[in-house]
């Protein structure tokens, strides 16, 4: 593939992107910015921190094609299952269309694998039929831990493996290779963290990534880059 000829259109790329404002210091203005960006480019989903959801619901009430996502156990994953369940149910009842949860990274590293699988199953049952994406935070894991987490997330019935919160660092092509080697196409893959250029997105897309969690500035930059390339083809 030539890096200067996107294999999919800008409209299609927008429907792969969950635009987010999920940093600890994400402000109301940041959330309004991602909403405006989502409306302009028709991004598939908007992810704020839970306390900002009311604003998102209000601003997107006339744009049903744009999903609204909720985050559970974000960003550490270390909460009790009971507290994650409460949050997941609250987000579903509020009207979220998708749920992204962080698995318990400390328990993964401790070999407490049954606990992790059981927790994912409980959250999935609580939010069903909404799609559940489970975040493993690849930059904190060894290669073997990434493979183990991938297998557990698939076995537990989640809809997506997600590579990171975007807080801890960048997902690499090596991380994607490890996940794909382990689960193939048996579960969808969302990458978050480090996707800042169109070429990176397209390369990961070709590797089988079906969703991207991207912050406001990078998402808009990628769309501008793609539209410019289409204009000058």
VENDA-V438892 format. One record per residue. N is the residue number from 1. RES is the residue in one letter. D_FIRST is the distance of its C-alpha to the first C-alpha in Angstrom with 1 decimal. Layout:
n=N res=RES d_first=D_FIRST
n=N res=RES d_first=D_FIRST
This chain:
n=1 res=X d_first=0.0
n=2 res=X d_first=3.8
n=3 res=X d_first=6.1
n=4 res=X d_first=8.4
n=5 res=X d_first=7.4
n=6 res=X d_first=8.2
n=7 res=X d_first=7.8
n=8 res=X d_first=11.5
n=9 res=X d_first=14.3
n=10 res=X d_first=16.5
n=11 res=X d_first=19.2
n=12 res=X d_first=17.3
n=13 res=X d_first=16.2
n=14 res=X d_first=19.9
n=15 res=X d_first=21.0
n=16 res=X d_first=19.2
n=17 res=X d_first=21.1
n=18 res=X d_first=24.6
n=19 res=X d_first=25.9
n=20 res=X d_first=28.6
n=21 res=X d_first=31.7
n=22 res=X d_first=32.9
n=23 res=X d_first=34.1
n=24 res=X d_first=37.8
n=25 res=X d_first=38.3
n=26 res=X d_first=36.3
n=27 res=X d_first=38.8
n=28 res=X d_first=39.7
n=29 res=X d_first=38.0
n=30 res=X d_first=34.8
n=31 res=X d_first=35.1
n=32 res=X d_first=35.9
n=33 res=X d_first=32.9
n=34 res=X d_first=30.5
n=35 res=X d_first=32.4
n=36 res=X d_first=32.0
n=37 res=X d_first=28.2
n=38 res=X d_first=27.9
n=39 res=X d_first=30.0
n=40 res=X d_first=28.1
n=41 res=X d_first=24.6
n=42 res=X d_first=25.7
n=43 res=X d_first=24.4
n=44 res=X d_first=25.2
n=45 res=X d_first=27.7
n=46 res=X d_first=29.8
n=47 res=X d_first=31.1
n=48 res=X d_first=34.2
n=49 res=X d_first=36.7
n=50 res=X d_first=39.4
n=51 res=X d_first=42.1
n=52 res=X d_first=40.1
n=53 res=X d_first=39.4
n=54 res=X d_first=42.3
n=55 res=X d_first=40.8
n=56 res=X d_first=37.5
n=57 res=X d_first=39.3
n=58 res=X d_first=41.3
n=59 res=X d_first=38.6
n=60 res=X d_first=36.3
n=61 res=X d_first=39.1
n=62 res=X d_first=38.1
n=63 res=X d_first=34.3
n=64 res=X d_first=34.3
n=65 res=X d_first=30.6
n=66 res=X d_first=30.0
n=67 res=X d_first=30.9
n=68 res=X d_first=33.0
n=69 res=X d_first=32.5
n=70 res=X d_first=35.0
n=71 res=X d_first=34.9
n=72 res=X d_first=37.3
n=73 res=X d_first=38.4
n=74 res=X d_first=36.3
n=75 res=X d_first=35.4
n=76 res=X d_first=37.4
n=77 res=X d_first=37.8
n=78 res=X d_first=41.2
n=79 res=X d_first=43.4
n=80 res=X d_first=45.6
n=81 res=X d_first=44.4
n=82 res=X d_first=47.1
n=83 res=X d_first=45.9
n=84 res=X d_first=42.3
n=85 res=X d_first=43.7
n=86 res=X d_first=45.7
n=87 res=X d_first=42.8
n=88 res=X d_first=40.6
n=89 res=X d_first=43.4
n=90 res=X d_first=44.1
n=91 res=X d_first=40.5
n=92 res=X d_first=40.4
n=93 res=X d_first=43.8
n=94 res=X d_first=42.8
n=95 res=X d_first=40.1
n=96 res=X d_first=36.8
n=97 res=X d_first=34.1
n=98 res=X d_first=32.2
n=99 res=X d_first=33.4
n=100 res=X d_first=31.6
n=101 res=X d_first=34.0
n=102 res=X d_first=34.0
n=103 res=X d_first=35.2
n=104 res=X d_first=38.1
n=105 res=X d_first=36.4
n=106 res=X d_first=39.8
n=107 res=X d_first=40.7
n=108 res=X d_first=37.5
n=109 res=X d_first=38.2
n=110 res=X d_first=41.8
n=111 res=X d_first=40.9
n=112 res=X d_first=42.4
n=113 res=X d_first=39.8
n=114 res=X d_first=42.1
n=115 res=X d_first=42.8
n=116 res=X d_first=39.1
n=117 res=X d_first=38.6
n=118 res=X d_first=41.8
n=119 res=X d_first=40.9
n=120 res=X d_first=37.5
n=121 res=X d_first=39.3
n=122 res=X d_first=41.9
n=123 res=X d_first=39.6
n=124 res=X d_first=37.6
n=125 res=X d_first=40.9
n=126 res=X d_first=42.0
n=127 res=X d_first=39.0
n=128 res=X d_first=38.3
n=129 res=X d_first=37.0
n=130 res=X d_first=34.9
n=131 res=X d_first=31.6
n=132 res=X d_first=32.0
n=133 res=X d_first=29.3
n=134 res=X d_first=30.6
n=135 res=X d_first=29.6
n=136 res=X d_first=30.0
n=137 res=X d_first=29.2
n=138 res=X d_first=27.1
n=139 res=X d_first=27.9
n=140 res=X d_first=31.5
n=141 res=X d_first=31.0
n=142 res=X d_first=30.7
n=143 res=X d_first=28.1
n=144 res=X d_first=30.9
n=145 res=X d_first=31.9
n=146 res=X d_first=28.4
n=147 res=X d_first=28.5
n=148 res=X d_first=32.0
n=149 res=X d_first=31.3
n=150 res=X d_first=28.4
n=151 res=X d_first=30.8
n=152 res=X d_first=33.5
n=153 res=X d_first=31.6
n=154 res=X d_first=30.5
n=155 res=X d_first=34.0
n=156 res=X d_first=35.6
n=157 res=X d_first=34.0
n=158 res=X d_first=31.8
n=159 res=X d_first=29.1
n=160 res=X d_first=26.5
n=161 res=X d_first=26.0
n=162 res=X d_first=25.4
n=163 res=X d_first=24.6
n=164 res=X d_first=26.9
n=165 res=X d_first=29.1
n=166 res=X d_first=27.4
n=167 res=X d_first=30.8
n=168 res=X d_first=30.4
n=169 res=X d_first=27.1
n=170 res=X d_first=23.3
n=171 res=X d_first=21.4
n=172 res=X d_first=19.1
n=173 res=X d_first=16.3
n=174 res=X d_first=19.3
n=175 res=X d_first=21.3
n=176 res=X d_first=18.7
n=177 res=X d_first=18.6
n=178 res=X d_first=22.4
n=179 res=X d_first=22.7
n=180 res=X d_first=20.4
n=181 res=X d_first=22.2
n=182 res=X d_first=25.4
n=183 res=X d_first=25.1
n=184 res=X d_first=22.0
n=185 res=X d_first=21.6
n=186 res=X d_first=25.3
n=187 res=X d_first=25.2
n=188 res=X d_first=22.8
n=189 res=X d_first=21.4
n=190 res=X d_first=21.7
n=191 res=X d_first=20.7
n=192 res=X d_first=23.0
n=193 res=X d_first=23.5
n=194 res=X d_first=21.3
n=195 res=X d_first=18.5
n=196 res=X d_first=19.0
n=197 res=X d_first=15.7
n=198 res=X d_first=13.0
n=199 res=X d_first=10.3
n=200 res=X d_first=12.5
n=201 res=X d_first=13.0
n=202 res=X d_first=9.4
n=203 res=X d_first=9.0
n=204 res=X d_first=12.4
n=205 res=X d_first=12.0
n=206 res=X d_first=9.5
n=207 res=X d_first=12.4
n=208 res=X d_first=14.9
n=209 res=X d_first=16.3
n=210 res=X d_first=18.0
n=211 res=X d_first=20.0
n=212 res=X d_first=20.0
n=213 res=X d_first=23.3
n=214 res=X d_first=23.0
n=215 res=X d_first=26.0
n=216 res=X d_first=26.9
n=217 res=X d_first=25.8
n=218 res=X d_first=22.3
n=219 res=X d_first=21.8
n=220 res=X d_first=23.0
n=221 res=X d_first=21.0
n=222 res=X d_first=17.7
n=223 res=X d_first=18.8
n=224 res=X d_first=19.9
n=225 res=X d_first=16.7
n=226 res=X d_first=14.8
n=227 res=X d_first=17.7
n=228 res=X d_first=17.8
n=229 res=X d_first=14.2
n=230 res=X d_first=15.2
n=231 res=X d_first=18.5
n=232 res=X d_first=17.2
n=233 res=X d_first=14.7
